[in-house]
Amino acid sequence: MRSNKFGTRIASSALALAVSFGAQAVTDQDIMNDENTPEDIVTYGMGLKGQRFSTLDSLTRENVEYLQPVWAFSFGSEKMRGQEAQPMVKDGVMYVTASYSRVYAIDVKTGDELWQYDARLPDGIMPCCDVVNRGVALYNDKVIFGTLDAKLVALNKDTGKPMWIKKVEDYQAGYAITAAPMVINGNVITGVSGGEFGIVGKVEAYDANTGELVWTRPTVEGHMGYVYKDGKAIENGISGGEAGKTWPGDMWKNGGAATWLGGTYDADTNSIFFGTGNPAPWNSHLRPGDNLFSSSRIAIDPDDGSIKWHFQTTPHDGWDYDGVNELVSFDYSDNGKTVKAAATADRNGFMYVLNRENGDFIRGFPFVDKITWAEGLDPKTGRPIFAEGGRPGDPSVTDNTKGEQVLAQPAFLGGKNWMPMAYSQNTGLFYVPSNEWAMDIWNEPVSYKKGAAFLGAGFTIKPANDDYIGVLRAMDPKTGEEVWRYENTAPLWGGAMATAGDLVFTGTPEGYLKAFDAKTGEELYKFNTGSGVVGTPVTWVMDGEQYVSVLSGWGGAVPLWGGEVAKVVKHFNQGGMVWTFKLPKDRVASK
């Protein structure tokens, strides 16, 4: 290996480089059609809708037991921690990120490294929830990703050398980027992390070829959006129309609503769907009102960043129930009519089905066993019906040091957190990695200071059951029925994938990659990777054989924020690997 001044390590083997040079440029058409091209994976979500469904059906319940590892690639060094990325695969090359803002190109036939890029991070980065990165975007000859010091970096796909680097925000104010960006019509779309530091969430578009800013849209009511012409900012309307409509005083100026999980895209409506995080601070008594557009789903015009509609899952959020979880587009038939819907499983414990054309509420239902903060949802609007006594108390009415403590369920880590769910076009079910836990939570006085935690709350998380925390659920979005469930001792923190072979794949913190029957939930396969799986599996076909890849490396928010739950996972080993499996040709059933 040899290194260059950019922090890129390049394989010295001419043969290895030749493989990388064989990867063709990724076009807009490739991105839009990704869900229909199983030989490649060029979008986060295995398609812009985020369904994480593969049309491949060689792997089935009858032969998945023969799935075997073919190579494992180590990220190396002492930089372990959580590995939450989804790999991309294009023309025999895998592109994958690792903790501490690293990127690797790997020959998928051999597992050999082609190049490695290490972002040179400053000492003062402030990620709230581990040093994770969830993946790259591919476009033309570039591999594009975000860094923990809130930059976008475009690397040459063949060499790993930077082609452009753009500062998105000030990391010293608490901003970071952990999500995989996406490319829509030549623009790189990214959000930002940092909701625990009183930042202002936003979604931005950059020209994928040059890195120039195209538009910016703040996700807190009252901040101005802009489009950029010839390098000049042109006002494009205030988010929400004006400042302070649902915020008191100047609280909107540091309102949170971080867009830290990235977005999905619906070509039918030409809309980007982003979720927004918690309002800041957590102490809701300091900011009476709905606090738009926090804890919401937002539809954005990809051409100029205008907000088309919004749906707020937790108005006046007082429990840190971020609304960032992915909004997945899908169609279903209702009395012979096709409904253009989108579904999301929220941190707050409710699953929502919306009309993706206008954001109207269709239905909502719990997907966890117990919810204490709300009695239910308004059947017409989907607005929560707050439970009496369910909100942590106001410290200003006691001794101004600590408000009344309440027991809330789910805990703030959510009925479902970041880990992506999958939707099967075969079964019509969503497969939701979820957790059963509760928290003691109380409020405290707090004031904003740049770069300091802006919570105004304390908490302790605890398991809701003695024998399990994680639950993989199959949910019917048309009825709200839980069709089947798989219970796991430790919390589930990795994503799910469904296939046309009627399989569902996910990983566990105990280290297993597992496969389940998509219709019944029967466990059909497991392989221990040596460290907790908190990444998201993918599958593709090469030379007539079906492959599956997943990252292994325990970490993420649970061991950092998990309270009593952290005791359940304290003995789990860290790691940093990509595991790749395949079904041999002689195990494929004839059709």
N, C-alpha and C positions, 0 to 999 in steps of 0.2 A: 504494500500500500504506500502511496505518497500523498502528502498534504499540500494544500495551497494556502495563500494568505486569507482566503475567505472562510476557513474552517471546514473546507470540503476535503474528505479523503477519497481518493480515486484509485480504483483497482488498477494495478500495474499490468495485469494480464490483457494482452491485445484481444484475446478471444472473448474475455468477459465484456470488454468495451464494445466489441462487435455486436454482441447480443443487444446491448442497450441502444446502439445506433439503429437497430432493426425496428425499434418501436416507432410507429407512425404518429404523425401529429394528430391530436385530438381535436375534432371539429365541433361546431355547434350542433350539427346533425347527430354526431356520435353521442353527445351529451343528452340531447332530447330523446334519443332512441335507446338509451342504455338498458332499460328494463327488458328490451326485446333482443338483446345481443349477448347471450350468455357466455360467449367466448372472452368477453372483456368486462371489466367493472370500472367505469370511469366517472361515477358519481357517488357521493356519500348517500347511502340509502338504497344502493343497487337500483337506481332510478330516481328521478327528481321528485316523484310523489312521496318517496320515503317508505314504500310498502315493504321493502326488504323481502321480496318474493322472487324466487328464481323459477323460470320455466323449465329448468332441467329436471328430468324424471328418471335418470338412470339409477340413482340412489333411491331405494324404497325400503319399506319396513321389512321386506323379505331378505334384502342383501346388505343393509347398513352395517351389520355386524362384521362385514369384511372390509370396512373402511380402515385403511392402514396409513400410518405416518410414512412420508417419503423424505422429508427433510425438516430440520429445525434450525432456525437462524437466531443467534444471540445478539442482543444489542450491546453487550459487553460493558466494561468499565464499572465504576461504582455507582453509576447513574441509574438506579433502579426505580423504585416507587411505582405508581400506578400506570399501567399500559392500557389505555382506553381506546386506541385507534381502530379504525376500519381500514384494512388494506385496499388498495386499488391495483388492478391488473390490466396491462395493455401490451399486446403483442409480445408476450413472454417475459415481461418485466413487471415486478411488483414494486409499488411505491407505498411506503408506510412510514408513519411518524412514531416516535417514542418519547418518553418523558424528557423533560428539560429541552424541549423544542429541537429535537433531532429528526432528520429525515434520512431514509435509506432507500436505495434502489437495489433490487435483488433479482437474480436470474431465477425464474420460477421452475425451471427444469432441474436445476442443480442445488438451489439454495445459496449460491455464491453471491457475495457482495459485489456490486458494480461500483457504487460510490456511497459516501456518507457525508451529510452536511450537519454541522453542529452550530446552532446559533450562539453567538457570543453574548450571553446574558449578563446584565449588570448585577451587582450584589443586592440591589434594593428592590427586586421584584416582590410582589405581594399577592400571589395567588391564594385565594381563600381555601381551596379544596384540593390541594395536591398539585404537583408540577406536571399535569397531564397534557396531552394533546390528542385530538380525536381524528386527525387525518388531513389529507391534502385535497386540493382541486387540481384537475388536469386540464390544460388548454394549449392548443398548438404545440409548441416545443417546450412548454413550461410545466413545472410542478410548483404549485403555489400553496403556501401554508401560513398560519399565524403563529406568533411567538408570545412567550410569557411576558415580554416587555412591550407588548401591544404594537407589534409591527407586522406588516404583510411582507413576505419574501417570495420572490419568483425565482426558481432555479431552472437551469437548463436541464431538460430531461435526460440527456446523454452524459453530461459531465458533473452535474450537481453544482455548477458554478452559479452564483447569483447573477441574475439579469436585471433585476431592480429590487430595491428595498424601500418601503414606504412606512413612515411613522403614522399609525392610526390614532394613537392617543398617548397621554403622559402616564407612564407606569408609576411615577412617583405620587400620582393622585389615586392610585389603586387600580388602574386599568390593566387589563391583560387580554389575551386572546387564547382560548383553549379549543374552540370549535373548528371543525373543518369548514372552510369557505366553500361557496359554490359559484359556478359560472353560468350566467344567463345572458345569451345574446352578446357574448364578448366582454361582459362586465363581471368582475369578481365581486361577489356579495359577501360581506362579513358583518358580524355583530361584535360586541365587546363584553368582557366579564368585568366584575368589580362591584357588584351590588352591595356588598357588605362595607364598602368604603364611601358611600354617599356620592358615587359617580352619577353621570347621566347616561342612561342607555341610549343606543342609537344603532341604526343599520346604515351601512355605506356601500357604495358601488365604486369600483376602480376599474379603469381600462386594463384589461388583462394583458395587453401587449406592451403598454407603456408604464402602467402603474399610476397614471394620473387620476385624480379624484373626479368622479362624474356627478355624484349627488350624495347628499347626506340627509338622513331623516332621524331626528331625536325621537325617542319613544316615551318621553315624559311630556305631558301637557304643558304648553307655554313656551317651548323652545322652537326657534326658527329652523326650518328646513331650507336647504340650498341645492341648486343645480349649478354646475360650473361650465362656463363657456369661455374658451380661450384663456383658461386659467383664472377667470374672474368669477366670484361668487354672486349668484343672482338669487334673491329671496324667493322661496317657493312655498310660503305660507307657514304659519305657526301650527305646530302639532296641537290638535284640539281646538284651534281657532283663536284662543286667547290664553293668557296665563291665569292661574289661580282659580279656575272654575271649580275644581274638585280638590284643591289643596289650600290649606290656610297660609296666609302670609307669603313668605318667600321659601317655603319648604320645597316647592317644586324645583328650585334651583339645584338641589342635591337629592333628587327624588329617586334614584336607583333605577329600577326597571331595566336591568341589564339584559342584553340579548345574547346570553353566553352559550347557548346550545346550537346556534345556527338555524337555518331555515329549510323549508321544502318549497317546491314550485309546482303550480298547476297550469299546464298549457291551455286547458279549456277556457280558463278565465284570465289567462296571462297575469297571474298573481303570485307573489312571493308570500309565504306564510311564515311569520316569525312569532315565537313566544317571548314574553317579557317576564323578568324576574320580580322579586319582592320590591315593594316601596322601601325607601330609607327614611328614618331608621325603623327597626323592627317595632319599637314602642309606638303602637298605633294611636295612642291617646295624644301624641304630639301633633298629629296630622289628620284631624277629622275630615271625612269626605271619602269619596270612592278612590281618589288618588290615581287618576288615569295617567298613562296607559299601563300601569304596573299590573302584574299578575294577569295578563291578558294574552289573547291571540290576535294578531294584527295581519290584515291583508294589505300588501304594499304593491304599488305599480312599479314594475322593474325598470320602466323607462325613465322615471323622474323621482321615484321615492315617495310619491303621494300615498297617504293612507286611504284605502278604499273602504274598509270597515274594521270594526274591532269587536271582540267578545271578551268580557272580563269574567274570569272564573272565580276570583276571590276579591270582590270589592273591599276596600279598606282592610287589606290583609294585615292581620296581627299575629300570624303564626309562621311566617316565612314560607308560605306555600307558593313559591315561584310558579308562574304560568309558562315557563319556557318549554315544557315538553312538546315534542314534535306533533304537528297537525298533519295527518296522513290522508291524502285524497283517495276516495274510492267511490264507485257507483253501485247502487243496488236498485232493485225493482220494487215498487210499491203500487199494487193494484194496476199492474201493467205499465206504469210510468217509471222512467229512469230518474232516480234522484241523484243529483250531483252533490255528494256529501263529503265530509271530512271528519275524522275522529281524533280525539286526543284523550289520553289518560293523565289526569292532573295530579300534581303532588297532593292536592287537598283530599284525595280519595274518591272523587267523582270522575266518571268517564263521560265525555260529551260528544254528541253527534251534531254537527252543524251543517247548514246549507253553505257550501263553499262559494256560491255565487254572490251571496249578500251577507253572510255571517249569521243568519237567523238560527235560532235554537230549534233543533228538531226533537232531541230527547237527551236526557241525562240520567245516570244511575250510578250507585256505588259499585266499585270494583274491589273494595277491601271489605273486611269483615265488620269493622266498626268505625264510625265517624262520630266524634263528640262535639265538634265546633259548630256543626250545622244540623238542623233537623231534617233537611232535604232540600230540594230545588223547586223553585216556582215552575209549575208545569208549562207555563206559557213563555216565560223569559229565560229560564235557566238560572236566574239569580238565586244565590243561596238564602235559605231561611235560617238566620243565625240562631243558635241555641242559647237560651238564657243562661248566663254564667259561664259560657264557653270561652270568653275572651280573657286573657290575662289582665289583671287589674291595673289601675292608674296609680303610679307611685305618688302623684301630687296630692292624692286624697288621704294618704297614710303619713308616713314620716319622711316622704320624699327621697327615700333610699331604695325601697323595694315595694312594688305593687303586689296585690294578692296573687298568689301562685295558683295555677289551674293545671289539671291533667288533661292533655289534649291528645287526640288520636285521629289521624296518623301523626307521627312525629314530623318535625320540619324537614327531615330528609325524604319524606313523602311516601304516599302509597306507591307511586312510581317516581323515580328521580330521572336522571339524564338518560338511563339505559334504554335504547330504542326498542319499541315493540315492532312486531311484524304482522302483516296482513296476508292471508292466503286467498288467492283468487279461486282456488278450488273449493275450500270449505266455507268461505265468507266469514271467517272468524279472525279476530285479533288475538295475538299471543303476547301477553303483557307480563314482563318481569316486574314483580311487585314485592312489597315488604309489609309485614305486620309489626308495627312498633308504636309506642306512645312516648310522650314526653311530659315532664314537669316543666312549665315555662312561666316566667315572671318578667315584669318590666322594671326598668331602672331609668333614672334621668340620664340624658346624654346630650351633647352638643357637637356640631360638625367641626372637624378639624381636618384639613387636607392630609390625605394619606394615612389617617388613623381609622380604626374600626368604628363604624357608625351603627351600632346595634341598639343600645338601650334595652337589652334583654339578657336574661340568663336562662339556662335550660339544662336538663339532664334527660337523655334518651334511654329508654329501657325496652326490652322485648315485651311483646304483648302475650306471648305464649311460652311455655316452658321448653317445648321440643322443636320449635321451628320459628324462623323469622321470614325467610324468603318463600314466595309463592309464585310459580309460573302459572298464569291463568289463560284459558281459552275463553274469550268473551264474544258473545253474539251482539253486534252493534245494532241489530234491528229489534231485539227484545230486551237487552240488558242482562240476559241469562249468562251465568257462569257455566260453561259446558263441561269443562274438566279443570283440575288443578293438580299441580305437583308441588309438594311442600319440601323445603330445603332448610337444613339446620341453620346455616349462616345466611345473612342477607344476600339477595341476588343483586349484583351490581354490573352485570354485563348485558349486552343486547341480544335480541333474538333474530332468527332468520327462518323463513318458511320456504318450502320448495314444492314443485309440482309432483314430486314423488310422495307427497303427503307426509313430510317430515318437518319437525321444528327443532332447530339447533339453538342451544344457548350454553353458557358456561357458568361455573360456580366458583365461589371463593376457595372452596376445598381443592380446586385445581382441575376439575373435570370439564372437558367438553362433552356435552350430552346431546343425544338425539331422542325425540319423542314422536310417537304416532300423532299426527295432527288432528285426527278425528277422535281418538280415545284418551290421549295423554299417557299411554303406556311407554315406559322408558325402554328404549331399544338398544342403546349404545352409550358407552362412556369410555373416556380415555383420560388418564391423569397426566397433565402437562407439567407438573412439578411446582407450579405456583398458581395463585388464584387467577381465574379468568374473569377479567372485567372489561375485555374488549368485545367486539361484535363480529361474529363469524360471517364469512362470505363463501360463495361457491361459484365455480366457473368450469368450462370444459376446455380441454387441450388434448389434441391428438386422439379424440374420441373417448377420453376418459374424464370423469367428473372429479374435480378437486374441491377441497374445503380447506380454508385457512382461518386461523384465529390467533390473536395475541394472548400471551400468558404473562402475567406480572401483577401481583397483588398490590393494591393501593387505592387511591381515590379518597373520597370524603369520609367513608365509614371509620377507618382507624383514626382519623384526625378529629372527627366531631361526634363519634358514636356513643360517648358516655358509657353506660353499662353494657351496651351492645358491643363496644370495642373489646370487652373481655372475652366475648365469644370467639373473636378472630385474632387475638393477640399472638397466638403461636403460629399463624400462617406465615410462610416464607415469602419474601419478595423475590422478584425475578424479572426477566426481560427477554422474551423470546417470541418469534413467529413460528407457529407450528403449521405445517402443510400436510394434508392427507389426500389420498385418492382411492377410488374404487377401481380395482383392476378390471381390465376389459373382460376377462373370463368369468367375472361375477355379475355381468350385466345380463339381465333376462332378455330373451329374444322377444320381439314385438310383432 
